[in-house]
Amino acid sequence: MGAEPPLYLGVDVGTGSTKAVLADPNGAVVGSARRDHSTSVPRPGWAEHDADDVWWRQAAEVITEVTAGRAERVVAVGVSGIGPCVLVTDDAGRPLRPAILYGIDTRAVREINDLEIALGRDEIGSRCGSRLSTQAAGPKLLWLQRNEQDVWRDARLVFSASSFLVHRLTGEYVLDHHTASQFDPMYDLQDGAWISAWWDACAPGIRRPRLAWTDTVAGVVNPSAAERTGLRVGTPVAAGTVDAWAEAVSVNVRSPGDMMLMYGSTMFLIGITECAVRHAALWTTVGVAPGSTCLSGGMATSGALTTWFAGIAGDADVGELFDAAVAVPAGARGLLALPYFAGERTPVADPDARGVIAGLTVSHTRPDVFRALLEATAFGVRHNLEAFTESGAPIRRLVAVGGGTEGHLWPQIVSDVTGCEQCLPSVAIGAAYGDARLAAEAVGDLVAGENTWNATEQSIVATAHLGPLYDELYGAYRSLYTSTAPIVHLLARSGAAMVDRRGVRTELLELLAAADDAGVVSLAELGVDRARAMMRENCANYWGTVDVVTATTDHIAPSAGGHVPVRSYRPGAGILPAVIFLHGGGWVIGDIDTHDGFCRSLADEAAAVVFSVGYRLAPEHPFPAAAEDALAALRWVLDAADELGIDRSRVSICGDSAGGNLAAVTSRRGAAEGLALASQVLVYPVTDTATDTDSYVRNGADFSLSRDDMRWFLDHYLPPPIDRTAPDCAPLRADRQNLLGVAPAYVATCQFDPLRDEGEAYARALAAAGVAVEYEEWPGTIHGFILMRTITPVADALRRRIVEFLRAAWSASSDGRLNERV
């Protein structure tokens, strides 16, 4: 290299672009390169990147460009990227699907709730530093496990953006401590280590990456990466980190009391703290160096709003919009906006929040609306700063960075709204500049924290006379969210209902596609008689022929309606356990014959007598006919146990769909009468009548059971003036006291079923009442799959799982452990 000084290379993958920077030992930028890219939004609330293309290809291109003719002088490489992201790969590091991005991707809300219940919300906050939010990586890994089984089967490694670049450059599987501290709930903030049990709760089968500090060397450039980028083989590569923290390093936000406000596609705030400070609405993490801690927050949109508005305004030039907005007075001529166009992260933590622009008239112009959006993000910053103040973390110096600081209009608005002074650094090139500095620190050429790069250039102070105006508008801003939240939540859920069958098992997807091609006819259009005939035909085709030898006998059981037909299936002689089976079909269709094959197989595999109940159907016999017949069948089986050759202490009840509803009702009513059951099996049961859950919104229009069909069933079974909220209609509405002492339960739901959420909720209600419960959601499945034996192998798998549960329950009953938790 002769007398020429060494160079430090920084590479950053952002939400909208990939950048590379070369810096000399004095911090002077001697070269830069950039590639723009877009974020894929496959459906509302999702955000993804193609890691091979957007992350690695573009990184290699900018490295090649910026180091051309001087690669030999590069002595260290630092990397950063958006994060925490979730990219799963095979053992060789080949991506299996697009990367799921950080907090702007809100798909895993349900998994957040499940993990908080399983692990404890407060315990997560205590060990990990933050409660779970859409920023956390763990719930997204759990979402993948549940929703993309084929991907998960081959998944072995997990990366964020920066660690993927490190892997491609060096072959090392490593994650920096800071990014790991955002892989909640998998990293212990105090111990600085993975929590093995919680990792396995989120990502079973995925290898845990080695942990390293950001400013240490993770590995060296390998021959493959050298050939791709032009870098020298053996060049040290630092461990990397999340882009916002690299940007904080770039502007010397390293000391307690320092805060960085990053004006990017999203707005990000990082405050350096003396020790781990916690606030329920913010994120506590470790920093980039040992012993450092941070409190941070992030808004879901900021610069993304300016790009969005420019697009819908006829592909307007963003710079020209900023220039025009300068002439718009404070208050945007009577407009007030909420910036929650992609939900919100902190401090609101509402993935279903949405953007609102209030006060529009025909006299407003594009610059007025643009100014209102800028002010909305400023109000969001003020809201975050209030949360920081509440935490007790002092803010002594506020440094503004990012592309949004150009022209100074936006940071001026933020200072006016917040009343805070902001420092602008002399170099505002971004996270890649911080990566170059971290590279120099990793090889020992710079000391962490020494302020030898990037001095402050100027400050922006608040315009004093605007304080009262913005104080008033800030109060209105906070009220606007509160008053519009119910409306936008409804709209958000409606928007989420767009068709998306990704994740459905292949064979079931083919079945749905065939139905689409044939033309789906609603049950209302078919009418009762044709619907009953269709179910009989479908069940015969879906089940096929089974070579099972069972003796069948048709019985008549006394009931309030006179009598109820019951068919028994006996697999052999002797005193056997028994299962009372209640068929599905929405209380309107289905009968003993539609489920004949299932009952034969269940009897044979469980070595039990199955009693299939032909309860009365609506609309000829509305509620409570079916429920009364089911309870009558239970009484009869127990009363005639000796005559029927069954063990009275080992009688269970089982039902699918509407039959699951009847099984739940019968189990509860039987317990109240002292009619002891060994167990209850509820297969995708109807447990509520509101038809308004999230799974109804997401799964109620494009799968095997629609919301309209479900409402058709309910209208026939529960016509006015029947109270649909009564526990005998909606088991989920039973209070805890009424669930005490009911039989141990196995509850199975389908991933793509409108009944999924209420089935899961009922399992939770039983558990809360002290009932032993096993709950499973069957990934990739649709309503009714247990009868689709010729279509999907999971039909047999679920039946075998039911048999396993029944046998365990019968064994527990015989041993006197009936009410112990399984």
C-alpha positions in Angstrom: 0.0 0.0 0.0 3.1 2.3 0.2 2.5 5.6 1.9 -1.2 5.6 1.2 -3.2 5.5 4.5 -5.5 2.5 5.3 -9.2 2.7 4.6 -12.2 1.4 6.5 -15.2 0.1 4.7 -18.8 0.4 6.0 -21.8 -1.3 4.4 -25.4 -0.8 5.5 -28.6 -2.4 4.2 -31.5 0.0 4.9 -35.2 -0.3 4.3 -35.0 1.6 1.0 -31.3 1.5 -0.1 -28.0 -0.2 0.4 -24.9 2.1 1.0 -21.2 1.7 1.2 -18.7 4.3 2.6 -14.9 4.4 2.6 -13.3 6.5 5.4 -9.7 7.3 6.2 -8.2 7.2 9.7 -9.3 10.8 10.3 -12.9 10.0 9.5 -12.8 11.7 6.1 -15.2 10.1 3.6 -13.1 9.2 0.5 -15.8 7.3 -1.4 -19.4 6.2 -1.3 -21.9 4.1 -3.3 -25.6 3.4 -3.2 -28.3 1.2 -4.6 -32.0 1.8 -4.1 -34.5 -1.0 -3.5 -38.1 -1.4 -2.5 -39.8 -3.3 0.3 -42.2 -6.1 -0.7 -45.6 -5.8 1.0 -47.4 -9.1 0.1 -50.4 -8.1 2.2 -51.3 -5.4 4.7 -49.0 -5.6 7.8 -46.3 -7.6 6.1 -42.9 -6.3 5.0 -40.2 -8.5 3.3 -36.9 -8.3 1.5 -35.3 -10.8 -0.9 -32.1 -11.4 1.0 -30.1 -12.8 -1.9 -31.0 -9.9 -4.1 -31.7 -6.9 -1.9 -29.2 -7.7 0.9 -26.3 -9.6 -0.6 -26.3 -8.7 -4.4 -26.6 -5.0 -3.7 -24.0 -5.1 -0.9 -21.5 -6.9 -3.2 -22.2 -4.3 -5.9 -21.6 -1.2 -3.7 -18.5 -2.8 -2.2 -17.1 -3.4 -5.7 -17.9 0.1 -6.8 -16.6 2.0 -3.8 -13.4 0.0 -3.5 -12.5 -0.1 -7.2 -8.8 0.5 -7.5 -8.2 0.7 -3.7 -9.4 -2.7 -2.3 -5.8 -3.4 -1.2 -6.0 -0.5 1.2 -9.1 -1.7 3.0 -8.0 -3.1 6.3 -11.3 -3.7 8.0 -15.0 -4.0 7.1 -18.0 -3.1 9.2 -21.6 -3.9 8.4 -25.1 -3.0 9.6 -28.7 -3.5 8.5 -32.3 -3.1 9.3 -33.3 -5.2 12.2 -34.2 -7.3 13.9 -35.2 -9.2 10.8 -36.0 -12.9 10.5 -34.4 -14.8 7.7 -34.4 -18.5 7.9 -32.0 -20.6 5.8 -30.8 -24.1 5.4 -27.5 -25.3 6.8 -25.5 -23.8 4.0 -27.1 -20.3 4.6 -29.4 -20.5 1.5 -32.6 -18.5 2.2 -35.8 -20.6 2.3 -38.1 -17.6 1.9 -38.0 -13.8 1.9 -36.7 -12.1 5.1 -39.4 -10.8 7.5 -38.5 -7.3 8.4 -38.4 -5.5 11.8 -41.3 -3.8 13.6 -43.1 -2.6 10.4 -44.1 -6.2 9.8 -47.0 -6.9 12.1 -48.0 -10.4 11.1 -47.1 -12.1 14.4 -49.6 -10.3 16.8 -51.2 -13.6 17.7 -47.9 -15.2 18.5 -47.0 -12.2 20.7 -50.1 -12.9 22.8 -49.4 -16.6 22.9 -45.9 -16.2 24.1 -46.9 -13.7 26.7 -49.4 -16.2 28.1 -47.0 -19.1 28.0 -43.9 -17.3 29.4 -45.5 -14.5 31.3 -45.6 -10.8 30.2 -43.8 -9.5 33.3 -41.2 -12.3 33.3 -40.4 -11.5 29.6 -40.0 -7.8 30.5 -37.8 -8.6 33.5 -35.4 -11.0 31.7 -35.4 -9.4 28.2 -35.8 -5.7 29.0 -38.9 -5.2 27.0 -42.4 -6.5 26.6 -43.0 -8.3 23.3 -44.0 -6.1 20.3 -44.0 -6.3 16.6 -40.3 -5.4 16.8 -39.4 -8.7 18.5 -38.0 -11.5 16.4 -39.2 -14.4 18.5 -42.9 -14.2 17.7 -42.1 -14.0 14.0 -40.1 -17.2 14.2 -43.0 -18.8 16.0 -45.3 -17.5 13.2 -43.1 -19.2 10.6 -43.2 -22.5 12.5 -47.0 -22.4 12.6 -47.8 -21.0 9.2 -45.1 -22.2 6.8 -44.4 -25.8 7.7 -42.6 -26.7 4.5 -40.2 -23.8 5.1 -39.7 -24.7 8.8 -38.9 -28.3 8.0 -35.7 -27.3 6.3 -34.8 -24.2 8.5 -31.5 -24.6 10.4 -30.1 -21.0 10.7 -31.6 -17.6 11.4 -30.1 -14.3 10.4 -30.8 -10.6 10.6 -29.6 -8.3 7.8 -26.2 -7.6 9.2 -25.5 -11.1 10.3 -26.4 -12.4 6.9 -23.8 -10.1 5.3 -21.2 -11.3 7.9 -22.0 -14.9 6.9 -21.7 -14.2 3.2 -18.4 -12.4 3.7 -16.8 -14.7 6.2 -18.9 -17.9 6.5 -19.3 -17.2 10.2 -22.6 -17.8 11.9 -22.6 -15.0 14.5 -25.0 -12.4 15.8 -24.0 -9.2 17.7 -25.2 -8.8 21.3 -27.3 -5.7 20.4 -29.3 -7.4 17.7 -29.7 -10.4 19.9 -31.2 -8.2 22.6 -34.0 -7.5 20.1 -34.6 -11.2 19.5 -37.1 -11.1 22.4 -37.9 -13.3 24.2 -34.8 -15.3 23.5 -31.9 -13.2 25.0 -31.3 -12.5 28.7 -30.4 -8.9 29.0 -28.6 -9.3 32.4 -26.7 -12.4 31.5 -25.9 -11.4 27.9 -26.7 -14.9 26.7 -29.4 -16.9 25.0 -32.3 -18.3 27.1 -32.2 -21.9 25.9 -35.8 -22.8 26.9 -37.3 -19.7 25.5 -35.3 -20.0 22.3 -36.8 -23.5 21.9 -40.3 -22.1 22.6 -39.9 -19.8 19.5 -37.4 -21.6 17.2 -37.1 -25.3 17.9 -34.6 -26.9 15.6 -32.8 -23.7 14.7 -29.2 -23.5 15.8 -28.3 -20.6 18.1 -25.7 -18.2 16.6 -22.5 -17.4 18.4 -22.7 -14.0 20.2 -20.2 -11.3 19.7 -19.9 -7.6 20.4 -20.4 -5.2 17.5 -16.9 -3.7 17.7 -15.0 -7.0 17.6 -13.8 -9.1 14.6 -16.3 -11.8 13.7 -14.2 -13.4 10.9 -12.3 -12.6 7.8 -13.2 -12.3 4.1 -13.3 -15.7 2.5 -12.2 -16.6 -1.1 -15.8 -16.7 -2.3 -16.7 -13.3 -1.0 -13.3 -11.9 -2.2 -14.1 -13.1 -5.7 -17.6 -11.5 -5.6 -16.6 -8.2 -4.1 -12.9 -7.6 -4.9 -11.9 -7.4 -1.3 -8.7 -9.1 -0.1 -9.0 -12.6 1.3 -8.3 -12.3 5.0 -9.7 -8.8 5.5 -11.2 -8.6 9.1 -15.0 -8.1 9.3 -16.6 -6.7 12.4 -19.6 -8.4 13.9 -22.1 -5.8 12.7 -25.3 -4.5 14.2 -28.7 -2.9 13.6 -28.5 0.1 11.3 -29.8 2.6 13.8 -27.2 1.8 16.3 -24.5 2.0 13.7 -25.8 5.5 12.8 -25.7 6.4 16.5 -22.0 5.5 16.5 -21.6 7.6 13.3 -22.6 10.8 15.2 -20.9 10.0 18.5 -24.1 9.1 20.4 -22.2 6.9 22.9 -22.5 8.6 26.3 -25.3 8.4 28.9 -27.7 11.3 28.2 -27.1 11.3 24.4 -30.0 10.6 22.2 -30.1 10.1 18.4 -33.2 10.9 16.4 -33.0 9.2 13.0 -35.1 10.7 10.2 -35.3 7.7 7.8 -38.1 5.6 6.3 -39.1 5.2 9.9 -38.4 7.5 12.8 -36.1 5.9 15.4 -34.9 7.2 18.8 -31.9 5.8 20.7 -31.0 7.0 24.2 -27.9 5.9 25.9 -28.5 5.2 29.6 -26.3 4.7 32.7 -27.9 1.4 33.4 -30.8 -0.8 32.1 -33.8 1.5 32.3 -37.3 0.0 31.6 -40.5 1.5 30.3 -43.5 -0.6 29.2 -43.9 1.4 26.0 -40.2 1.5 25.0 -37.4 -1.0 24.2 -34.5 -1.7 26.6 -31.5 -3.2 24.9 -27.7 -3.6 25.3 -25.6 -1.3 23.2 -22.8 -2.0 20.8 -20.0 -2.3 23.3 -19.8 -4.3 26.6 -21.4 -2.6 29.5 -23.5 -0.2 27.4 -27.3 -0.1 27.6 -29.9 1.8 25.6 -33.6 2.8 25.8 -35.1 3.2 22.4 -38.3 3.8 20.5 -39.4 3.6 16.9 -42.3 5.0 14.8 -43.5 2.8 12.0 -43.5 5.5 9.4 -41.8 8.9 8.8 -39.9 9.2 5.6 -42.1 6.5 4.2 -45.0 8.9 4.5 -43.3 11.5 2.3 -42.6 8.9 -0.4 -46.1 7.6 -0.2 -47.6 11.0 -0.6 -45.4 11.9 -3.5 -46.5 8.7 -5.2 -50.2 9.4 -4.8 -49.7 13.0 -5.8 -48.8 12.1 -9.3 -45.2 11.0 -8.7 -44.3 14.4 -7.4 -40.7 15.3 -6.6 -40.2 14.9 -2.8 -37.8 17.8 -2.7 -40.3 20.1 -4.4 -42.9 19.1 -1.9 -40.6 20.0 1.0 -39.9 23.3 -0.7 -43.6 24.1 -1.1 -44.3 23.1 2.5 -42.0 25.8 3.7 -44.6 28.4 2.8 -47.4 26.6 4.7 -47.9 28.1 8.2 -47.6 26.1 11.4 -50.8 24.1 11.9 -51.0 23.2 8.2 -54.0 25.5 7.6 -56.2 23.6 10.0 -55.1 20.0 9.2 -54.2 17.4 11.8 -52.9 13.9 10.9 -52.0 10.7 12.6 -48.8 9.1 11.1 -49.8 5.5 11.8 -50.0 4.4 8.2 -48.3 1.1 9.0 -49.6 0.7 12.5 -47.4 2.1 15.3 -44.6 0.7 17.4 -43.8 3.1 20.2 -45.2 4.4 22.5 -48.7 3.4 21.1 -47.8 -0.2 20.3 -50.8 -0.7 18.1 -50.3 -2.7 14.9 -53.9 -2.0 13.8 -53.6 1.8 14.1 -54.0 3.6 10.8 -53.3 7.0 9.3 -55.9 9.7 9.7 -56.0 13.2 8.1 -58.6 15.4 9.8 -59.9 18.7 8.8 -59.7 18.4 5.0 -61.7 20.9 2.8 -61.8 21.5 -0.9 -59.5 24.5 -0.4 -56.6 22.5 0.9 -53.6 21.9 -1.3 -50.8 19.3 -1.7 -48.3 21.4 0.4 -50.9 21.7 3.2 -51.4 17.9 3.4 -47.6 17.4 3.1 -47.0 19.8 6.0 -49.6 18.0 8.1 -47.8 14.7 7.6 -44.5 16.2 8.7 -46.2 17.7 11.8 -47.8 14.4 12.5 -44.4 12.7 12.7 -43.2 15.5 15.0 -46.1 14.9 17.3 -45.2 11.2 17.3 -41.6 12.2 18.3 -43.0 14.3 21.2 -45.1 11.4 22.4 -42.0 9.2 22.4 -39.9 11.8 24.2 -42.6 12.0 26.9 -42.2 8.3 27.4 -38.4 8.6 27.8 -38.9 11.3 30.4 -41.4 9.1 32.3 -38.7 6.4 32.4 -36.3 8.6 34.3 -33.7 8.5 31.5 -32.3 12.0 31.1 -31.9 13.5 27.6 -29.0 16.0 27.6 -28.1 16.0 23.9 -30.4 15.3 21.0 -28.6 14.6 17.7 -30.6 14.6 14.4 -29.5 12.3 11.6 -30.9 10.9 8.4 -32.0 12.0 5.0 -35.0 13.8 6.5 -32.7 16.5 8.0 -31.7 17.8 4.6 -33.2 21.3 4.0 -33.8 21.6 7.8 -37.6 22.0 7.4 -38.5 18.7 9.0 -36.1 19.0 12.0 -37.2 22.6 12.5 -40.8 21.4 12.8 -39.8 18.7 15.3 -37.9 21.2 17.4 -40.9 23.6 17.3 -43.3 20.8 18.3 -41.1 19.3 21.0 -39.4 22.4 22.3 -36.0 20.6 22.1 -32.8 21.7 20.5 -31.3 19.3 18.0 -27.6 19.1 16.9 -26.8 18.4 13.3 -23.4 16.6 12.6 -21.0 17.6 9.9 -21.3 14.2 8.2 -24.8 12.8 7.8 -24.1 10.0 5.4 -25.7 7.4 7.7 -25.1 4.0 9.3 -22.5 3.0 6.7 -20.2 5.7 8.1 -20.7 4.3 11.6 -19.9 0.9 10.3 -16.6 2.2 9.0 -15.8 3.6 12.4 -16.7 0.3 14.1 -14.4 -1.5 11.6 -11.6 0.8 12.7 -12.4 0.1 16.4 -12.6 -3.7 15.7 -8.9 -3.8 14.5 -7.7 -1.5 17.3 -7.0 1.6 15.1 -9.6 3.7 17.0 -10.7 3.7 20.7 -14.4 3.4 21.2 -16.0 6.6 22.4 -13.2 8.9 21.4 -14.8 11.8 19.5 -12.3 12.1 16.7 -14.8 11.8 13.8 -17.8 13.9 12.8 -18.1 17.1 14.9 -21.4 18.9 15.4 -22.0 21.4 12.5 -25.0 23.4 13.8 -28.0 23.4 16.1 -31.7 23.8 15.4 -33.7 25.5 18.2 -37.4 25.8 18.8 -39.3 28.9 17.5 -40.6 30.2 20.8 -43.9 31.8 19.7 -45.1 28.5 18.2 -45.0 26.7 21.5 -48.6 27.5 22.6 -50.0 26.6 19.2 -48.3 23.2 19.1 -49.2 22.5 22.7 -52.8 22.8 21.8 -52.5 20.8 18.6 -50.5 18.1 20.5 -53.5 17.6 22.8 -55.8 17.3 19.8 -53.3 14.8 18.3 -53.5 12.6 21.3 -57.3 12.8 21.4 -57.6 12.1 17.7 -56.0 8.7 18.1 -58.3 7.8 21.1 -61.4 8.9 19.3 -60.7 7.2 16.0 -59.1 4.0 17.2 -62.3 1.9 17.2 -63.0 2.9 13.6 -59.6 2.3 12.2 -59.3 -1.0 14.1 -62.4 -2.1 12.3 -61.1 -1.0 9.0 -57.7 -2.6 9.6 -59.3 -6.0 10.2 -61.5 -5.6 7.1 -58.4 -4.9 5.1 -56.6 -7.9 6.4 -59.4 -10.1 5.0 -57.9 -10.0 1.5 -57.4 -13.5 -0.1 -54.2 -15.2 0.9 -54.0 -19.0 0.9 -50.2 -19.1 1.4 -49.5 -21.7 4.1 -52.4 -24.1 3.3 -51.2 -27.6 2.8 -50.7 -28.4 -0.9 -53.3 -31.1 -1.2 -55.9 -28.9 0.6 -55.0 -26.0 -1.6 -55.7 -28.1 -4.6 -59.1 -29.0 -3.2 -59.9 -25.4 -2.7 -58.8 -24.5 -6.2 -61.0 -27.3 -7.6 -63.9 -25.8 -5.7 -63.1 -22.4 -7.1 -63.1 -23.8 -10.7 -66.4 -25.6 -10.1 -68.0 -22.4 -8.7 -68.6 -22.2 -5.0 -72.3 -22.1 -4.2 -73.3 -20.8 -0.7 -75.5 -22.9 1.6 -78.2 -20.2 1.4 -78.3 -20.8 -2.3 -78.4 -24.5 -2.0 -81.1 -24.7 0.6 -81.3 -27.2 3.4 -82.2 -30.4 1.4 -79.5 -29.9 -1.3 -76.9 -28.9 1.4 -77.7 -32.2 3.2 -77.3 -34.2 0.1 -74.0 -32.5 -0.8 -72.5 -33.2 2.6 -73.5 -36.9 2.3 -71.8 -37.1 -1.2 -68.7 -35.2 -0.1 -68.2 -37.3 3.1 -68.5 -40.5 1.1 -65.9 -39.3 -1.5 -63.5 -37.7 1.1 -63.5 -40.8 3.4 -63.3 -43.6 0.9 -63.5 -47.3 1.8 -61.9 -48.5 5.0 -61.3 -52.2 5.7 -62.4 -52.0 9.4 -64.4 -54.8 11.0 -66.7 -53.5 13.7 -70.1 -54.7 14.8 -72.7 -52.0 14.4 -76.0 -51.9 16.2 -78.7 -49.3 15.9 -80.3 -48.3 19.2 -83.1 -45.9 20.3 -82.3 -43.7 23.4 -85.1 -41.9 25.3 -85.0 -38.1 24.9 -87.2 -35.1 25.6 -88.2 -35.2 21.9 -89.4 -38.8 22.3 -86.3 -40.8 21.2 -82.9 -40.3 19.6 -81.3 -42.8 17.3 -77.8 -44.0 18.3 -75.5 -46.3 16.4 -72.9 -48.3 18.2 -69.6 -49.5 16.8 -68.0 -52.4 18.7 -64.5 -53.6 17.7 -64.5 -56.7 20.0 -65.9 -58.5 22.9 -65.6 -57.7 26.6 -66.0 -54.6 28.8 -64.6 -51.7 26.8 -64.2 -47.9 27.2 -66.7 -45.8 25.2 -66.9 -42.7 23.1 -70.1 -40.7 22.6 -69.7 -39.1 19.2 -71.6 -36.0 18.0 -71.3 -35.3 14.3 -70.7 -31.9 12.7 -72.7 -30.1 10.1 -73.8 -26.8 11.7 -76.7 -28.5 13.5 -78.5 -28.5 10.1 -76.7 -31.0 7.9 -74.8 -34.2 8.6 -76.0 -37.4 10.3 -74.9 -40.8 11.5 -74.1 -41.9 8.0 -71.9 -38.9 7.0 -69.5 -39.8 9.9 -69.8 -43.6 9.7 -66.3 -44.3 8.3 -64.7 -42.0 10.9 -66.6 -43.8 13.8 -65.6 -47.2 12.5 -62.0 -46.2 12.4 -62.1 -44.5 15.8 -63.7 -47.6 17.4 -61.1 -49.9 15.8 -58.0 -47.8 16.7 -59.2 -46.8 20.2 -60.4 -50.3 21.0 -63.6 -48.7 22.3 -67.3 -48.8 21.7 -68.3 -45.6 19.8 -71.9 -44.4 20.1 -72.8 -42.0 17.2 -75.8 -39.9 18.1 -78.4 -39.0 15.4 -79.6 -35.8 17.2 -82.5 -33.8 15.8 -81.5 -31.2 13.2 -82.6 -27.6 12.6 -84.5 -25.9 11.1 -87.1 -28.5 11.8 -85.9 -28.8 15.3 -84.0 -25.6 16.5 -82.3 -25.2 19.8 -82.5 -26.8 22.3 -83.4 -30.0 20.5 -79.8 -31.1 19.5 -78.4 -30.2 23.0 -81.2 -32.1 24.7 -80.6 -35.2 22.5 -76.9 -35.1 23.2 -77.4 -35.0 27.0 -80.1 -37.7 26.7 -77.6 -39.9 24.9 -75.0 -39.4 27.7 -77.6 -40.3 30.3 -78.6 -43.4 28.4 -75.1 -44.7 27.8 -74.2 -44.3 31.5 -77.5 -45.8 32.7 -77.2 -48.8 30.3 -73.4 -49.3 30.7 -73.7 -52.9 32.0 -76.1 -53.9 29.3 -74.0 -52.2 26.6 -70.8 -53.9 27.8 -68.9 -50.7 28.6 -66.8 -49.4 31.5 -68.8 -46.6 33.0 -65.6 -45.0 34.4 -64.0 -44.7 31.0 -66.7 -42.9 28.9 -65.6 -39.9 26.8 -67.4 -37.6 24.5 -66.2 -36.3 21.1 -67.6 -34.0 18.4 -66.4 -32.0 15.4 -67.5 -28.5 14.6 -71.2 -28.1 15.6 -70.7 -31.6 17.2 -67.8 -30.1 19.2 -70.2 -27.4 20.4 -72.7 -30.1 21.6 -69.8 -32.1 23.2 -68.7 -29.0 25.1 -72.2 -28.2 26.3 -72.9 -31.8 27.2 -69.7 -32.2 29.1 -70.5 -29.1 31.2 -74.2 -30.0 31.7 -73.3 -33.6 32.5 -70.8 -32.5 35.1 -73.5 -30.3 36.8 -75.7 -33.5 37.0 -72.9 -35.7 38.3 -72.5 -37.6 35.0 -68.8 -38.1 35.1 -66.9 -38.2 31.8 -63.3 -39.4 31.5 -62.5 -36.8 28.8 -63.9 -34.6 26.1 -62.5 -34.2 22.6 -63.5 -31.0 20.7 -62.4 -30.9 17.1 -62.6 -27.3 15.6 -65.6 -26.7 17.8 -68.1 -23.8 17.6 -67.8 -22.2 21.0 -69.2 -18.7 20.3 -71.9 -17.2 18.1 -70.6 -13.6 17.5 -68.7 -14.5 14.2 -66.5 -11.4 14.8 -63.0 -12.8 15.7 -59.8 -12.1 13.8 -59.9 -15.7 12.4 -63.4 -14.9 11.0 -62.0 -11.8 9.3 -59.0 -13.6 7.9 -60.4 -17.0 7.1 -64.1 -16.4 6.7 -64.4 -16.0 2.9 -61.9 -18.1 1.0 -61.7 -21.5 2.7 -63.9 -24.5 3.3 -66.3 -22.8 5.8 -67.3 -19.2 5.2 -68.7 -16.6 7.6 -71.9 -16.4 5.6 -72.3 -20.2 5.8 -71.7 -20.1 9.5 -74.3 -17.4 10.0 -76.8 -19.5 7.9 -76.3 -22.4 10.3 -76.7 -20.1 13.3 -79.9 -18.6 11.9 -81.4 -22.0 11.5 -80.3 -23.4 14.9 -80.7 -20.3 17.0 -83.6 -18.3 15.5 -85.1 -15.4 17.5 -85.9 -15.0 20.3 -83.3 -17.5 21.4 -80.5 -15.9 23.4 -77.4 -16.7 21.4 -75.1 -15.7 24.3 -76.4 -18.4 26.6 -73.7 -20.9 27.6 -75.8 -23.8 26.1 -75.5 -22.0 22.7 -72.0 -20.4 23.1 -69.9 -22.5 25.5 -67.3 -19.8 25.6 -69.8 -17.5 27.4 -69.9 -19.9 30.4 -68.4 -18.3 33.5 -65.4 -19.9 35.3 -67.6 -21.3 38.1 -69.7 -23.2 35.5 -66.6 -24.8 34.0 -65.2 -26.1 37.3 -65.1 -29.9 37.3 -65.7 -30.5 33.6 -63.9 -33.4 31.9 -60.2 -33.0 30.8 -60.2 -31.8 27.2 -58.3 -32.1 24.0 -59.1 -29.2 21.7 -57.9 -29.2 18.0 -58.3 -26.2 15.7 -57.4 -25.6 12.0 -55.1 -22.8 11.0 -57.3 -21.6 8.2 -60.7 -21.8 9.9 -63.0 -19.0 11.0 -63.6 -21.1 14.2 -59.9 -21.1 15.1 -59.8 -18.2 17.6 -62.9 -19.2 19.5 -61.7 -22.8 19.8 -58.4 -21.6 21.2 -60.2 -19.2 23.5 -62.3 -22.0 24.9 -59.2 -24.1 25.6 -57.9 -21.1 27.6 -61.1 -20.7 29.4 -61.1 -24.3 30.5 -57.5 -24.1 31.6 -58.3 -20.9 33.6 -61.0 -22.9 35.4 -58.4 -25.6 36.4 -59.4 -28.1 33.8 -56.7 -30.3 32.3 -56.4 -29.2 28.6 -54.3 -30.1 25.6 -54.6 -27.6 22.8 -53.2 -28.0 19.3 -53.6 -25.9 16.2 -53.0 -28.0 13.1 -50.9 -26.0 10.6 -52.0 -25.6 7.0 -55.4 -27.2 7.6 -59.0 -26.1 6.8 -62.3 -26.7 8.5 -63.6 -30.3 8.1 -60.2 -31.9 7.3 -60.6 -34.8 9.7 -63.1 -36.3 7.3 -60.9 -35.8 4.2 -59.1 -39.1 4.5 -58.6 -39.5 0.7 -57.4 -35.9 0.4 -54.9 -35.4 3.2 -52.8 -37.6 5.4 -53.4 -35.2 8.4 -56.9 -36.6 8.7 -55.5 -39.9 9.9 -52.9 -38.1 11.9 -55.5 -36.1 13.9 -57.6 -39.2 14.5 -54.5 -41.0 15.8 -53.8 -38.0 18.1 -57.3 -38.2 19.4 -56.9 -41.9 20.1 -53.7 -41.2 22.0 -55.4 -38.6 24.1 -58.4 -40.9 24.8 -56.2 -43.8 25.9 -54.2 -41.5 28.3 -57.4 -40.1 29.7 -58.8 -43.6 30.3 -55.6 -44.7 32.0 -55.7 -41.6 34.2 -59.4 -42.3 35.0 -58.6 -45.8 36.0 -55.7 -44.6 38.2 -57.8 -41.9 39.9 -56.0 -39.0 38.2 -58.9 -37.7 36.2 -58.5 -34.1 37.0 -54.7 -33.9 36.9 -53.3 -31.7 34.2 -51.9 -33.7 31.3 
